[in-house]
Amino acid sequence: MSKETLKVTYNKSQHHNAYAATGAIGAKNPQGEIVVDLFIEKEKTYDSTIIIDHENGNVEEKKEIDTRTYIREIQCTLVLRPDIALSIGNWLIENATKQTKSNQEAQDEQNL
């Protein structure tokens, strides 16, 4: 039996973007696919800004802040077949574990 070799190349689409993510939330759709929203989480900066134009020409801004509010800003949505979601999940766990170990080893070396 002959051995087959397949070469795969990677190209970025014209719509390619890189996104940061601090979390994910999702569910399944009626077709049984996994739908995942990747988000960044941050403190809400301002509820509102009041701009006061004084008669002397000075402009004053007053910002009203509610520090108890956080925003989860969805960056992108993934729609994955369950087998693909598992494959990506396993890849992420494997690579995150390796990187965490590497980071810890580097930190240990610095502490010597």
LOGU-110667 format. One record per residue: residue number from 1; residue in three letters; x, y, z of N, C-alpha, C in turn. Coordinates in Angstrom, 3 decimals, decimal comma. Atoms other than C-alpha are relative to their C-alpha. Layout:
// LOGU-110667
VODREN  pos  code      n_xx      n_yy      n_zz     ca_xx     ca_yy     ca_zz      c_xx      c_yy      c_zz
VODREN  NUM   ALA         X         Y         Z         X         Y         Z         X         Y         Z
...
END
This chain:
// LOGU-110667
VODREN  pos  code      n_xx      n_yy      n_zz     ca_xx     ca_yy     ca_zz      c_xx      c_yy      c_zz
VODREN    1   MET     0,848    -1,178     0,000     0,000     0,000     0,000     0,890     1,236     0,000
VODREN    2   SER    -0,831    -1,197     0,086     1,440     3,402    -0,944    -0,451     1,034     1,021
VODREN    3   LYS     0,244    -1,058    -0,974     1,697     6,255     1,495    -0,297     1,296    -0,752
VODREN    4   GLU     0,349    -1,254     0,645    -0,047     9,492     0,465     0,417     1,177     0,864
VODREN    5   THR    -0,380    -1,229    -0,700     1,197    12,933     1,381    -0,869     1,125    -0,516
VODREN    6   LEU     0,839    -1,134     0,352    -0,975    16,003     1,425     0,637     1,256     0,564
VODREN    7   LYS    -0,562    -1,278    -0,432     0,467    19,508     1,576    -1,145     0,995     0,172
VODREN    8   VAL     1,027    -0,995    -0,288    -1,717    22,181     3,176     0,693     1,346     0,183
VODREN    9   THR    -0,530    -1,356    -0,185    -0,997    25,901     2,867    -1,076     0,856     0,668
VODREN   10   TYR     0,914    -0,882    -0,719    -2,557    28,683     4,940     0,034     1,385    -0,623
VODREN   11   ASN     0,150    -1,357     0,510    -3,839    31,952     3,506    -1,014     0,731     0,859
VODREN   12   LYS     0,978    -0,809    -0,738    -5,640    34,778     5,286    -0,989     0,588    -0,996
VODREN   13   SER     1,009    -0,598     0,866    -8,917    35,879     3,763     0,108     1,516     0,083
VODREN   14   GLN    -0,031    -1,460    -0,014    -9,367    39,536     2,903    -0,796     0,557     1,176
VODREN   15   HIS     0,812    -0,429    -1,138   -11,791    39,691     5,859     0,611    -0,420     1,335
VODREN   16   HIS    -0,652     0,488    -1,216    -9,296    38,281     8,379     0,200     1,116     1,013
VODREN   17   ASN    -0,247    -0,916    -1,113    -9,130    40,008    11,768     0,544    -0,801     1,167
VODREN   18   ALA    -0,464     0,604    -1,241    -7,344    39,245    15,024    -0,802     0,623     1,138
VODREN   19   TYR     0,820    -0,477    -1,104    -9,439    39,509    18,181     0,596    -0,453     1,327
VODREN   20   ALA    -0,324     0,375    -1,368    -8,565    39,561    21,862    -1,274    -0,549     0,630
VODREN   21   ALA     1,165     0,531    -0,707   -10,862    37,563    24,128     0,368    -0,248     1,452
VODREN   22   THR    -0,180     0,300    -1,408   -11,191    37,436    27,895    -1,031    -1,003     0,490
VODREN   23   GLY     0,998     0,986    -0,370   -14,120    35,039    27,862    -0,837    -0,411    -1,186
VODREN   24   ALA     0,887     0,507     1,043   -16,734    33,169    25,903    -1,325    -0,420     0,627
VODREN   25   ILE     1,320     0,457    -0,415   -20,426    32,389    26,166    -0,685    -0,541    -1,247
VODREN   26   GLY     0,658     0,535     1,178   -22,629    30,348    23,903    -1,050    -1,035     0,323
VODREN   27   ALA     1,049     1,016    -0,100   -25,192    27,661    23,283     0,017    -0,804    -1,294
VODREN   28   LYS     0,106     0,729     1,265   -26,247    25,244    20,579    -1,137     0,602    -0,816
VODREN   29   ASN     1,073    -0,475     0,866   -28,344    26,179    17,589    -0,911    -1,179    -0,355
VODREN   30   PRO     0,933     1,084     0,326   -31,315    24,169    16,224     0,617    -1,111    -0,868
VODREN   31   GLN    -0,663     0,998     0,838   -28,952    22,369    13,799     0,987    -0,844     0,803
VODREN   32   GLY    -0,902     0,764    -0,851   -26,929    21,030    16,754     1,436     0,496    -0,021
VODREN   33   GLU    -1,344    -0,566     0,021   -23,918    23,255    16,128     0,229     0,807     1,284
VODREN   34   ILE    -0,376    -0,783    -1,162   -22,051    25,039    18,921     0,225     1,441    -0,455
VODREN   35   VAL    -0,133    -1,417     0,324   -22,396    28,838    18,763     0,699     0,668     1,187
VODREN   36   VAL    -0,817    -0,598    -1,062   -19,732    30,707    20,750     0,253     1,472    -0,307
VODREN   37   ASP    -0,334    -1,421     0,093   -19,486    34,455    21,293     1,250     0,241     0,833
VODREN   38   LEU    -1,219    -0,377    -0,717   -15,949    35,567    22,207    -0,122     1,472     0,375
VODREN   39   PHE     0,167    -1,380    -0,449   -15,914    38,731    24,289     1,213     0,482     0,775
VODREN   40   ILE    -0,911    -0,615    -0,954   -13,698    41,145    26,130    -0,866     0,606     1,089
VODREN   41   GLU     0,745    -0,513    -1,136   -14,802    42,214    29,573     0,747     1,203     0,553
VODREN   42   LYS    -0,635    -1,219    -0,503   -14,151    45,688    30,880    -0,988     0,783     0,839
VODREN   43   GLU     0,838    -0,881    -0,798   -15,419    48,198    33,360    -0,597     1,062    -0,907
VODREN   44   LYS     0,650    -1,055     0,771   -17,921    50,608    31,906     0,702     1,313     0,303
VODREN   45   THR    -0,781    -1,216    -0,216   -16,079    53,864    31,396    -0,865     1,161     0,473
VODREN   46   TYR     0,853    -1,122    -0,387   -18,814    56,506    31,521    -1,449    -0,343    -0,308
VODREN   47   ASP     1,428     0,112     0,288   -22,562    56,488    31,810    -0,434     1,135    -0,913
VODREN   48   SER     0,339    -1,158     0,822   -22,773    59,945    30,354     1,042     1,089     0,213
VODREN   49   THR    -0,871    -1,172    -0,105   -20,867    63,157    29,769    -0,871     1,236    -0,136
VODREN   50   ILE     0,714    -1,271     0,059   -22,283    66,586    30,500     1,002     1,058    -0,430
VODREN   51   ILE    -0,885    -1,052     0,506   -20,685    69,396    28,492    -0,644     1,342     0,305
VODREN   52   ILE     0,498    -1,319    -0,376   -21,074    72,900    29,888     0,824     1,048    -0,744
VODREN   53   ASP    -0,654    -1,085     0,739   -20,278    75,850    27,635    -0,234     1,284     0,787
VODREN   54   HIS     0,120    -1,204    -0,830   -19,594    78,772    29,957     0,010     1,250    -0,875
VODREN   55   GLU     0,081    -1,253     0,748   -20,252    82,334    28,831     1,370     0,582    -0,308
VODREN   56   ASN    -1,339    -0,554     0,213   -16,536    83,140    29,148     0,785    -0,764    -1,067
VODREN   57   GLY    -0,656     0,760     1,065   -15,731    80,626    26,386     0,629    -1,303     0,454
VODREN   58   ASN    -0,537     1,268    -0,513   -14,501    77,841    28,665    -1,034    -1,108    -0,145
VODREN   59   VAL     0,872     1,175     0,108   -15,913    74,378    28,117     0,391    -0,969     1,103
VODREN   60   GLU    -0,231     0,924    -1,118   -16,274    71,965    31,039    -0,717    -1,312    -0,303
VODREN   61   GLU     0,618     1,317     0,160   -16,941    68,232    30,869    -0,105    -0,680     1,354
VODREN   62   LYS     0,211     0,776    -1,219   -18,438    66,276    33,755    -0,423    -1,401    -0,429
VODREN   63   LYS     0,303     1,389     0,348   -18,405    62,505    33,424    -0,648    -0,697     1,185
VODREN   64   GLU     0,692     0,760    -1,035   -20,867    60,415    35,388     0,399    -1,463    -0,152
VODREN   65   ILE    -0,541     1,365     0,067   -19,387    57,021    36,246    -0,745    -0,909     0,968
VODREN   66   ASP     0,555     1,048    -0,846   -21,091    53,895    37,586     1,022    -1,129     0,016
VODREN   67   THR    -1,109     0,964    -0,046   -18,184    51,705    38,716    -0,466    -1,429     0,279
VODREN   68   ARG     0,501     1,352    -0,254   -20,425    48,717    39,446    -0,415    -0,714    -1,276
VODREN   69   THR     0,465     0,561     1,260   -21,150    48,089    35,779     1,183    -0,479    -0,842
VODREN   70   TYR    -0,996     0,547     0,913   -19,078    45,834    33,544    -0,668    -0,319    -1,326
VODREN   71   ILE     0,500     0,256     1,351   -19,483    45,373    29,819     0,698    -1,232    -0,542
VODREN   72   ARG    -0,558     1,101     0,762   -18,969    42,163    27,894    -0,255     0,323    -1,468
VODREN   73   GLU     0,112    -0,441     1,385   -18,288    43,382    24,384     0,355    -1,170    -0,916
VODREN   74   ILE    -0,215     1,146     0,881   -18,710    40,557    21,866     0,856     0,423    -1,185
VODREN   75   GLN    -0,949    -0,295     1,069   -15,811    40,552    19,407    -0,337    -0,759    -1,279
VODREN   76   CYS     0,354     0,812     1,169   -16,895    37,718    17,124    -0,788    -1,219     0,470
VODREN   77   THR     0,790     1,192    -0,282   -19,106    34,638    16,935     0,523    -1,150    -0,848
VODREN   78   LEU    -0,404     1,211     0,702   -18,007    31,111    16,016    -1,184    -0,948    -0,046
VODREN   79   VAL     1,017     1,031     0,136   -20,412    28,471    14,709     0,744    -1,270    -0,408
VODREN   80   LEU    -0,834     1,187     0,171   -18,852    25,006    15,034    -0,808    -1,280     0,108
VODREN   81   ARG     0,539     1,341    -0,201   -19,873    21,408    14,490     0,567    -0,526     1,308
VODREN   82   PRO    -0,501     0,510    -1,274   -19,536    19,510    17,791     1,381    -0,666    -0,104
VODREN   83   ASP    -1,304     0,652     0,126   -16,591    17,422    16,502     1,116     1,020    -0,202
VODREN   84   ILE    -0,990    -1,052     0,206   -14,779    20,564    15,379     0,218     0,762     1,306
VODREN   85   ALA    -0,120    -0,682    -1,292   -15,520    22,280    18,717     0,884    -0,822     0,942
VODREN   86   LEU    -0,840     0,861    -0,835   -13,982    19,280    20,522     1,455     0,038    -0,450
VODREN   87   SER    -1,355    -0,039     0,541   -10,960    19,303    18,234     0,699     1,309     0,373
VODREN   88   ILE    -0,566    -1,306    -0,348   -10,377    23,034    18,781     0,216     0,086     1,509
VODREN   89   GLY    -0,128    -0,010    -1,458   -10,993    22,657    22,521     1,213    -0,791     0,465
VODREN   90   ASN    -1,168     0,821    -0,358    -8,425    19,854    22,776     1,293     0,688    -0,402
VODREN   91   TRP    -1,187    -0,717     0,464    -5,922    21,873    20,730     0,316     1,156     0,943
VODREN   92   LEU    -0,197    -1,119    -0,922    -6,434    24,905    22,992     0,549    -0,479     1,343
VODREN   93   ILE    -0,455     0,529    -1,291    -6,003    22,830    26,172     1,445    -0,462    -0,096
VODREN   94   GLU    -1,365     0,497     0,172    -2,868    21,139    24,851     1,006     1,146    -0,086
VODREN   95   ASN    -0,933    -1,107     0,195    -1,226    24,380    23,740     0,048     0,945     1,199
VODREN   96   ALA     0,011    -0,847    -1,195    -2,315    26,392    26,782     0,774    -0,673     1,132
VODREN   97   THR    -0,742     0,742    -1,019    -0,908    23,664    29,050     1,502     0,110    -0,237
VODREN   98   LYS    -1,418    -0,138     0,346     2,435    23,729    27,223     0,501     1,410     0,302
VODREN   99   GLN    -0,429    -1,379    -0,200     2,602    27,531    27,342     0,031     0,352     1,478
VODREN  100   THR     0,022    -0,248    -1,442     1,635    27,661    31,016     1,224    -0,615     0,663
VODREN  101   LYS    -1,186     0,673    -0,538     4,391    25,152    31,823     1,256     0,784    -0,370
VODREN  102   SER    -1,154    -0,772     0,458     6,904    27,138    29,751     0,112     1,319     0,761
VODREN  103   ASN     0,006    -1,259    -0,750     5,882    30,390    31,461     0,449    -0,221     1,441
VODREN  104   GLN    -0,369     0,298    -1,382     6,232    28,775    34,891     1,492    -0,304     0,112
VODREN  105   GLU    -1,430     0,301    -0,003     9,693    27,415    34,035     0,822     1,275    -0,138
VODREN  106   ALA    -0,696    -1,280     0,165    10,789    30,870    32,878    -0,065     0,812     1,277
VODREN  107   GLN     0,162    -0,729    -1,266     9,427    32,407    36,079     0,884    -0,607     1,074
VODREN  108   ASP    -0,858     0,694    -0,970    11,229    29,777    38,179     1,472     0,356    -0,208
VODREN  109   GLU    -1,390    -0,360     0,317    14,512    30,578    36,406     0,308     1,421     0,453
VODREN  110   GLN    -0,200    -1,392    -0,424    14,058    34,293    37,123     0,104     0,115     1,513
VODREN  111   ASN    -0,001    -0,049    -1,456    13,488    33,550    40,809     1,240    -0,634     0,615
VODREN  112   LEU    -1,217     0,617    -0,540    16,821    31,704    41,159     1,030     1,017     0,381
END
